[in-house]
């Protein structure tokens, strides 16, 4: 037996208590030291802004329906000098006809076609690289064919960050609100991922962006030899590229509501699950420090919840343990609530109580699935 604060413990009980306290401190460190950055972030005012020409690049594969619905939000941006390049990547629908119709009314729309080759399968990176090469301007803004710009000043807000040494701007790409439990899971997961990558960028550790709303310079792309280091992976056109080139000196974030994009959700849990699994295959290529920081938070969260239950069952310092639980819960809910307000995501607070516990286990399931089940060879 070990005596601690006049209470006798078995050695394993003391170990559980100590690890619980450590996991609590790690959680508080993430929420108060990192995740709170997005809540209190204020963009520095730029007194003079030059309207640098911009090339918006979109890859589309069988996206005729989505292009009809969402491309006007991109083409009608309130900006003096920009072009929109749509890469029609081996589409089997009437994507090309839709683009030709748009060109009649929008002279700043350009497109290029990739013909299907049965002997050569390619991912999104090839299509994106072709679009970037075709871009006339050095400043690039990337989004997807199923994305809608939330405001006609989307382009303006993203471009304003490119002053001094800025070469990368990370934006927020959320999801259209739907009904049901799956909607809340997808939107909460998307919001929490954004909370992570935006907050990490604000503390000087940018590690990823999302292709739904990402901007960088064409010169940076070719200086880094494009996607050369990970061209063999079907994912990573956004996060792996940012992981390689972004740093605290050349990267900014943009979270003005006018700068958001919204995209369509997956319509079934398994579709979302497979999509998440495909995206997670790239994380093993992240820089070591990023992998440690990203793994430490969910690991400490799982330990916190598991050891909390163990300590309650064992009856060890119940008042302290329950107080610690509610302190962490209050801070977590406060940050999530303020993040929801900042990113215009409604009615997710109660759901966050469940997802905060469940998502680490879902990610473990995704990791195991990636190990034993090969992913389909597609980028959509």
Number of C-alpha atoms within 10 A of each C-alpha: 11 12 11 9 5 7 10 13 14 10 11 11 16 17 12 18 18 13 15 24 17 15 22 21 15 19 22 18 14 18 19 14 14 19 25 22 20 25 20 11 14 11 12 7 7 9 5 8 11 9 14 16 16 24 25 23 28 25 25 24 19 18 22 22 14 18 23 16 14 18 22 15 17 24 21 13 17 14 17 10 13 22 21 24 23 25 26 24 23 16 18 13 13 12 21 20 11 15 21 14 11 19 14 9 10 16 11 14 19 19 18 17 16 14 10 13 9 6 5 6 9 16 18 20 23 17 23 21 19 17 25 26 12 16 20 15 19 17 22 26 25 22 22 22 25 23 26 27 26 17 19 18 19 24 22 19 18 24 25 17 23 22 14 8 11 17 24 27 25 27 27 27 27 28 21 15 16 14 7 8 10 16 20 21 19 20 20 26 17 16 22 18 16 23 23 20 24 27 24 24 24 20 14 15 20 29 26 28 30 22 20 25 26 24 31 24 21 21 15 16 20 14 10 14 10 18 21 11 13 16 16 12 17 22 21 27 23 19 22 23 21 24 20 17 19 25 18 14 14 18 24 26 23 23 20 16 16 17 22 27 24 20 20 14 18 15 11 10 14 10 12 16 18 16 17 15 19 23 14 17 18 17 17 11 17 18 13 10 10 19 14 11 13 16 11 15 18 18 15 19 19 18 18 24 16 14 20 23 14 16 18 14 10 11 11 19 12 14 11 9 20 14 11 18 15 11 13 17 14 12 16 21 15 16 20 23 19 16 22 20 12 16 20 12 20 13 11 18 17 10 13 21 13 11 18 18 15 12 17 17 15 14 16 11 14 19 16 12 15 16 11 8 8 9 15 10 12 12 13 11
